[in-house]
C-alpha cells in the first residue's frame, strides 16, 4: 500500500472500530480513554503546575497534553539540531522517537514529583502512596544490587566469565541476580526462614511493617495470616515448593518434548506422523482445563505427596507438546544439514545423532524456550494452587497464598499495609517471570549472533 | 574515458568492522574514480573487502561496519555525511544495487512486477501504470521469456537466471546513474551465467549506466569491465584498463591470480580393459517419489583415477552420488564395490562398506558440525571405524592434520567458525581420509572457494590420490576444474549420460552438441570472448535458450 493511502485507510479502520464499539457495547473506547487518562494524569500534574489554566480543561485535557508532548518532541529535536550543529543523531531522528524521549522525560519527572510528595501524608491518615513508594524502593534496591553484582562479576572469576559480565546488558544482570536470590532462598529456605511453613503461631492477623501500637510485631516483619502463620517464612518456603516443582516439571517436559521432537525430525515418515498426530490431539484440548480434569481424576487415586508427583507428570506431559513442536521444527532445519548426512553415512546410532549432532545445534532456541516454558509451568502451578488443585496445604505455595490472603485487598482504603499482603506472593511470581525473561532475551540475542 | 564527467569519487576510504568489542580495520584507504557510463570491475578473494567497498560507495554500511575515514562523493553529494533523508532520495533512484542471490533478495510474498514498480512509484519518478509498462519493456530488453507475463509471477515461479535478470531490470527501473553488481552470476550455472552476463552488459550499454561490478571470477570481469581494480585484504593492489591488466599485470599478487587457471594434471594412461573397478555404477535408474531423475546411468571408477561428472544443476550429478552412497536406493540397477554388489540402502551396509566410500561436500559450512572442535570432527571417524581412543586417536588426528597441511597444535581445538573457507574444506577432506577409504565422492568441493584457494584444494587432492591410491568421483559444473584434475569425464544431462571418455578426448572435438555448448559457455580471459561468441552464435543460441532448443 502506498503512503498516501495510509491516512484514509487508518481513518476508515478507526471509524469501523468506533461504530462496532457503539453497536455492540464493547466498551473498548471507554477503556482506552481510561487507560490514556491513567497514563496522562502524572503528565497532567506537571502541566498543571506550569499552567493552572490547563487544569480547568476538564475531560479534554488529555488531548491537550498529548499535543503538548508532541510539540515538545518537535521542539526537543529542533533544539538538539540547533545546539549540536545538526549532528547525525538529531538530524536523522524521526518525530516519533523525539516524542518518545520527551514522553519518557515527562513520566520520569512525574514519578519523581509523586515520590517527593509521597512522604507528606498527614499523621493518622491512610498512606495512599505506600505501594508506590515500596515499588520505587524495591526497584531501586534491585537495580543497585544488580549493578554491584555485575561489577563483582567483572572483578572476580576466570577471564572468560569476566568478559561475559562485561558484555552483559543491565537487564540480564538484573535477571541473573534475581534468579540467584530466588535459588538461594529456595535451597536454604530451612535456614533463612525464621519459622516453619506449617507452624501455627498464636498471633493471627498481625499487620506488617508497622510499629507495635498500630498492631504490628517486630518478630513478624511481614505479619501473619488468618490462622497465625508467619507470612515471611511461608514466602521463602514458597520459593522452594513452587519454583522447585516448576523446575522439575519443566525439565521433565523438555526431556519428553525434545526427545520426541528430534526423533520425529530425524526419522520422519511414520514416526513423525504418529508422534505429531498424538501431540495434535493433546494440544486440541485447552491446557488448563485438561490439566484440571486429569488432576481431579488423579486426586481420586493418589493422596498427599504422590498427588504432587502426579501433578508434575500431568503438567509435564501437557507442556511437552509445545516443546515437541519447537524441537521438531528446529530439528527439521538441522537434519537437512550435510553434517547429519555425513554422520548417517558413517553408520552412527540414533542416540548419537540426536544427542551429539542435533542437540548441540539446538541449544539456543531450546534454552530460550526453557525460560519461557518455565514461566508458563510456574504460572500454571500457581493457577492450579489458586484453584485448590495444585500444591496441597499446609505446604506453602505462592498461588495458594494469593488465594488465602486475597480478601485483604478490601482493606486497601484504610489499611494499605494490610492490603499489600496478597501482592507479595503475586509480586514474587511476577518478578521471577520478568527476571527469567530478561535472561532468556539476552541468551537469544547472544546465540543468534546479533552482536551490536 | 577521462574526458567524461566524474560520477563517483571515493578518496581514502577506511572501513572498520566490529569484532569482540573492538573496531578492527577491514579496508585501509581505497581510492576509486568512476566516470559516467563506465564499468569498473572490483576483484579479490573473499575477505578482500570488495562487497564492503561496493556498499560503502552507496554510503551504506552493513551492521557492525562503519566508515572510519575518507570521503565518498557521488555527483557532488557527500554520501558519508549525508542525512538519512538525502540518502533515501538517492538510493533506488540514482544508485541501485544488484545482490548476489536474487532468490534471497526478492520478497517471496509479492509478484515480481509489484516489487519492480515500488521504487519508481515511491520516488515519484513514474506512475504505477507507466512503471509497469516500462518493466515489461525492460524484461524484453533483458531477453526474459514472455516479457508481458513474467512480471506477474512470484519469485519461486521463475528460474534463478531469470530472477537475476528480473533483479537487474528492477535496478534499472528508475534509470539510475550507478548500479552496483555484487557477484550477480556467482551462484549460477555456466550456461545460465552467460545469458545473464550478455543481458547485463547489453542493458548497461544501452542506458549508458555506470557500474561497479564485484566478482572473484577474472574471466567474468574481463567481459564486463572497462577498468579493473584488484583488492587484497582491504588494500588496493593495482588498477588498470581491462586489456592492460590482463596482458601485463604489474604486481605479483595479480600475476598469481592470473596464473591459477593454468593448473592442470597430465592425463593418466587409459585403464586396461578387464581391470576390476573400485566403484561401478551399473544401469542405475532412480526416482524421487514418482518423479524419475536418473535413467540407466553406468560408469566405472578405477583405482587411483578421478572421474569428473559434469552437468548443470538438475542434471542428476548429485543424485548419482546419493545412489552410490545409498541415501537414495535406485529403482533398477546396482552399485558394485570392487566387483561385489553393495546393498542399495546405506542402512543395510556394513560398517566396513560404509567406511570404504566417503564424501566431501560443497559447503564446508553445513558439512561440519559448528559445535564441534576440529579434533572432535576428525577424531570421530577415527574412533568409530578404527576403534582408536585417547592418545592413539589424538596422534592419528595430528597425522591427518599434517596430511592436509594444517599445523595440528594450532587447529586441533578450534571450532569450524574460526577457520577460513579453504581451511574448512581441508577439514572436510581430513574427515573423509580419517575413515581410510578407497573411494571419495567430491561434490562441488571447490565451487564455493576463491580461485587461489580452490587451486590449493585441487593440488592437495591430487597429492593425496598419488600417495594413497584413492579413487575420486568429482562432481562439478566448472570445466576448468575438470580440466585440472580429472582422468575421465562423464557428461550428464536430464538424468542421462550423454557422453563419457578420457579427458583429452573429451576436450578435443568432435563433441556431443551439449558438451560443445557447455565448453563454449565457460568464460575465457579474453575480453573479446563474449562479444565474439555473441557474434558467432547469436543471442538466441547461447545459454539456457540453446539448451531448451536441444530438448
Interface residues (C-beta under 8 A of the other chain):
Chain A: X2 X3 X88 X91 X92 X166 X167 X337 X338 X339 X341 X342 X344 X345 X346 X347 X348 X357 X360 X361 X363 X451 X452
Chain B: X18 X21 X63 X64 X81 X83 X84 X85 X121 X122 X325 X326 X327 X346 X349 X351 X354 X359 X361 X363 X366 X367 X368 X369 X370 X371 X372 X380 X381 X384 X385 X431 X435
